[in-house]
Amino acid sequence: MAPPKREPSLRRIVVRFANGDEYEGESIGGKQADGQGTMRYADGSTYKGTWKANEQDGFGAYYTVTGACYEGHWQSGKMEGTGKYKTPLYGNIYNGDFKAGNIEGHGTMEWRDGCVYVGEWLNAMQHGHGSTRYPNGDVAEGDWKENMPTENVVYWFASGERMTGRAAMAAVLKARLSAIRASPPPKPSPPPLVLDEQATKAAADAVIKGFAALEVANAAASAIKDISEVAETVGKDAAHAAMGVATTMVAALSEDMSKLAMTKAGQEAEAKTKAQDKKVKEAAKEAAKRAEAKAKAKEAKDAIRRKAEATEAEAKAKAKEKMQELMAAAEMREAAAKAAKAAEEKARRQYINEQRRNKAVAAEKQAARAAASEAWIASQKNARKRK
C-alpha cells in the first residue's frame, strides 16, 4: 500500500525579481506565491492580500503610486466580486461589484462634486437602471446608457416638481455641470492630471455661462419682438386714422366751396375754407411726422433684432466650442485612464511571465537532479553486479 501523499507545507519567503519587483509572504515549497503575501512593484504600487498559484486570489488591497486604492475580492489576478475603489486625485469613491477587473454589476459612485449614483454599471459606465442625487437635492431616476440618461429618465426637483423626456435629459446634464462648477478644486496631484482637471472645470464654467447668455438673448429677442409688433400695430392704426380724417375733411370742404361760390357770402365762405384747409394741411403734416416716427421706430427695432440675433449666434457658437472642449477633456481623461490600466496590466503580465519562467527553470533543475540521481543509482547497481 502506497504511503499517503503529503501536502506541500507553507513557508515564508522573500523573492526579489530582476525587474525590481519584490514578493514577501507565504509560499508552497518556495516555488510560488500561495497564501498571504505582499508584492511591492518596481513602479511604486503595492498589493497586500491573498495569493493562489502566483496570482491575486481572495481578499486583498492594491495601492498605486498616485494614491488610488482598491480593497476587495480578486480572482485569477483580476478584481472580481465586491470591492471599494478610491481615487484621491479626483476624490471619487466607488463601492460595488467588479467583474474581470472592471466595474460591472450594481454599485454606488460618489463623485467629488457631490453627485451620487446608485444603480447598474457596465464597462465602468452607468448602464441600466439607476438614480443620481445632486448636491442641490434634485434626483434623476431611470435608465442610463453608456453614462448618458435615456428619454425615460424622470428628473425630480427638490421642490417636488418633475420633468420627463428630452427636457429631463437636458436637466441632468445641466445639474451635473452646475455641480462640477460649484465643486472645490481637486487635491494636489501630478501636473498633467491637474491641468486636465482645471481644463474640465473651466470648460464646464464656460458652458454654463454660455447657456445663461443664450437664455438672456432669447428672452431679449422675444421681448423686442412683442414690443415691436405692438408698436407697429399702433403706428399703422394711427396713420390710417389720420389719413382718413384728412381725406374726409378735404372732400367735405371741396363740396362746400362749390355750393357757396355762387352766393353773396362766397368770400366769407372762401376765407373760412382756407382756414379749414390750413387745419387739414397741418393734420396731414402731423400724420406724416407720425409715419416718419413709425419708420424710425421700425428701423431701430430691426437694428435691435439684428443685434439680438448676432448676440444669440455668438452665444451659441461659444457654448458649442466650450462643449467641444469639455468633451475633449473627458476623452483625454479616459485615454489617460486606459493608458494607466494598460500599463498596470502589462506589469502584471510581466510578473506572471517571470514567475512562469522561474517555475520552468526550477522544474528543469529538479528533472536534472532526478536524472543524475537515477544515473548514480544505476551505476551503483552495476558495480554491485560486477562484484
VEXLO-127203 format. One record per residue (C-alpha): residue in three letters; x, y, z. Coordinates in steps of 0.1 Angstrom, whole numbers, plus 5000, padded with zeros to 4 digits. Layout:
N
ALAXYZ
...
This chain:
387
MET500050005000
ALA501450334989
PRO502050595017
PRO499650885019
LYS500651184997
ARG501951475018
GLU500551815010
PRO503352075005
SER503752305035
LEU503552685035
ARG506652885044
ARG507553245043
ILE509953365016
VAL511353685002
VAL511953704964
ARG513553994945
PHE513053984908
ALA515254124881
ASN512654394871
GLY512754544906
ASP509654374920
GLU509754214954
TYR507553954970
GLU507453875007
GLY504953625022
GLU503853275022
SER504753014996
ILE504352644988
GLY507752484987
GLY509352814979
LYS508252784943
GLN505153004941
ALA503253274960
ASP500453104979
GLY498653235010
GLN499153575025
GLY501853795010
THR502854144998
MET504154234963
ARG506054564960
TYR506254654923
ALA509054854908
ASP506755134898
GLY505855204934
SER502555024936
THR501854754962
TYR499454454966
LYS498854305000
GLY496554015004
THR495853654994
TRP497653474966
LYS497053154948
ALA499453004922
ASN501353334918
GLU498153534912
GLN496053754934
ASP493053544945
GLY490853614975
PHE490753934995
GLY493454194990
ALA494354564987
TYR496154724958
TYR497755074961
THR499155284932
VAL501855544934
THR499255814928
GLY497355714959
ALA494555524941
CYS493455214961
TYR491254904956
GLU490254694985
GLY488154394978
HIS487954044962
TRP490253904935
GLN490153604912
SER492953484889
GLY494853804892
LYS491854034885
MET489354234906
GLU486254014909
GLY483254034932
THR482654324956
GLY485154594964
LYS485854964970
TYR487955184947
LYS489155524957
THR490855794935
PRO492256064958
LEU493256264927
TYR489656334918
GLY488056244952
ASN485755984936
ILE484755664956
TYR483155354940
ASN481755074962
GLY480154784945
ASP480654494920
PHE483654424898
LYS483954164870
ALA487154064852
GLY489054364865
ASN486354624855
ILE483454794872
GLU480354594863
GLY477154504881
HIS475554704909
GLY477354984927
THR477455334942
MET479755614929
GLU480355924949
TRP481956194929
ARG484056484943
ASP481456734931
GLY478856584955
CYS476856384930
VAL475956024940
TYR474855754915
VAL473355424927
GLY472555164901
GLU473854934874
TRP477254954856
LEU478854804825
ASN482454854814
ALA482955124841
MET480055324828
GLN476555394841
HIS474455144821
GLY471055024831
HIS468655134858
GLY469855384884
SER469355714902
THR471656014907
ARG471256264936
TYR472756614931
PRO474056854957
ASN471057084953
GLY468656804964
ASP467356714928
VAL467156354918
ALA467256184884
GLU465955824881
GLY465555594852
ASP467655404826
TRP471255514816
LYS473255404786
GLU477055454784
ASN477055734811
MET474155924793
PRO470555944805
THR467855804782
GLU464455954774
ASN462755754801
VAL464655934829
VAL462556134853
TYR464156444868
TRP462756544902
PHE463356894916
ALA463856944953
SER460657144952
GLY458656834942
GLU458156934905
ARG459256684879
MET460456684843
THR460456394817
GLY461756324782
ARG464456524765
ALA463856814789
ALA464856574817
MET467956464798
ALA469056834794
ALA468256894831
VAL470556604841
LEU473456754821
LYS472957104834
ALA472756974870
ARG476056784866
LEU477757084851
SER476557304879
ALA477857054904
ILE481257054887
ARG481357424886
ALA480557464923
SER482857184935
PRO486057264954
PRO489457234935
PRO491056894934
LYS493856784957
PRO497456844947
SER498356584920
PRO500856534892
PRO501056824868
PRO499356664837
LEU496356554856
VAL495956884875
LEU495957074842
ASP493356824829
GLU491056884858
GLN491457264856
ALA490657254819
THR487557044826
LYS486257294853
ALA487057594831
ALA485157434802
ALA482157354824
ASP482157704837
ALA482257844802
VAL479457614790
ILE477157734819
LYS477958094811
GLY477158024775
PHE473757874784
ALA472958174806
ALA473958424779
LEU471858224754
GLU468758234777
VAL469158614781
ALA469558664744
ASN466458454737
ALA464458644763
ALA465658984749
ALA464758884714
SER461258764724
ALA460559094743
ILE461859304715
LYS459559114690
ASP456459164712
ILE457159534717
SER457859584680
GLU454659414670
VAL452559634694
ALA454359954682
GLU453959864646
THR450159794650
VAL449560124669
GLY451660314643
LYS449660174614
ASP446260244631
ALA447260604639
ALA448560674604
HIS445360524588
ALA443160724611
ALA444961054604
MET444861004566
GLY441160914568
VAL440361234587
ALA442361444563
THR440661284532
THR437161334547
MET437861694556
VAL439261784521
ALA436261614504
ALA433761804525
LEU435462144521
SER435562104483
GLU431862034482
ASP431162334504
MET433262564482
SER431362464451
LYS428062544468
LEU429062874483
ALA430863014453
MET427663154438
THR426363314469
LYS427063664481
ALA428763524512
GLY431263344490
GLN434263554501
GLU433463484538
ALA433063114530
GLU436263114510
ALA438163264539
LYS436663004562
THR437562734538
LYS441162854536
ALA441362844574
GLN439962494575
ASP442262384546
LYS445162504567
LYS444062284595
VAL443861994571
LYS447362054559
GLU448662074595
ALA446861744603
ALA448461594572
LYS451861714583
GLU451361564617
ALA450361234601
ALA453561254580
LYS455561314612
ARG453961014629
ALA454660804598
GLU458260914598
ALA458560834636
LYS457060494629
ALA459660434601
LYS462460534625
ALA460960304652
LYS460860014628
GLU464460084618
ALA465560094654
LYS463659774660
ASP465359604631
ALA468759714644
ILE467959574679
ARG466659254664
ARG469859214643
LYS472059284674
ALA470059034694
GLU470458774667
ALA474158834665
THR474458804703
GLU472458484702
ALA474558334674
GLU477758434692
ALA476558274725
LYS475557954707
ALA478957944690
LYS480857994723
ALA478657734741
LYS479357484713
GLU483057554714
LYS483257514751
MET481257194750
GLN483657054725
GLU486557154748
LEU484756974777
MET484256664756
ALA487956674745
ALA488956704782
ALA486856404791
GLU488356204762
MET491856294775
ARG490956174810
GLU489555854795
ALA492655794774
ALA494955854804
ALA492955614825
LYS493155344797
ALA496855404794
ALA497355364831
LYS495255054831
ALA497254914802
ALA500454984820
GLU499254804851
GLU498154514830
LYS501454494813
ALA503354504846
ARG501154224859
ARG501654014828
GLN505454064831
TYR505353944866
ILE503353634857
ASN505753554828
GLU508653594852
GLN507053354876
ARG506453104849
ARG510053124837
ASN511253074872
LYS508952784876
ALA510152624843
VAL513852674853
ALA513152514887
ALA511452224870
GLU514352174847
LYS516752174876
GLN514651924895
ALA514551704865
ALA518251724861
ARG518851634897
ALA516351344894
ALA518151214863
ALA521551244880
SER520251054910
GLU518850774888
ALA522150754869
TRP524150724902
ILE521750454915
ALA522150264882
SER525950294884
GLN525850154920
LYS523749864909
ASN526149784881
ALA529049804904
ARG527449554928
LYS526649314900
ARG530249324888
LYS531449234923
